[in-house]
């Protein structure tokens, strides 16, 4: 079973699944290279904004991280 995280951020329409993510300065458990496995964009006109939910797994390889 892979170690994973989920995050909800202000709308970021460029986020996509399979994109490499680098996390730094959060904690030793979270710092490192990740790969987005699921990205969901939620456009809410009632609340006046958009959010993006990203689910990622630890361990993007060096080739993926170099492309970011």
HELIX and SHEET records of a PDB file:
HELIX    1   1 UNK A   62  UNK A   66  1                                   5    
SHEET    1   A 4 UNK A   4  UNK A  10  0                                        
SHEET    2   A 4 UNK A  49  UNK A  58 -1                                        
SHEET    3   A 4 UNK A  32  UNK A  44 -1                                        
SHEET    4   A 4 UNK A  20  UNK A  23 -1                                        
END                                                                             
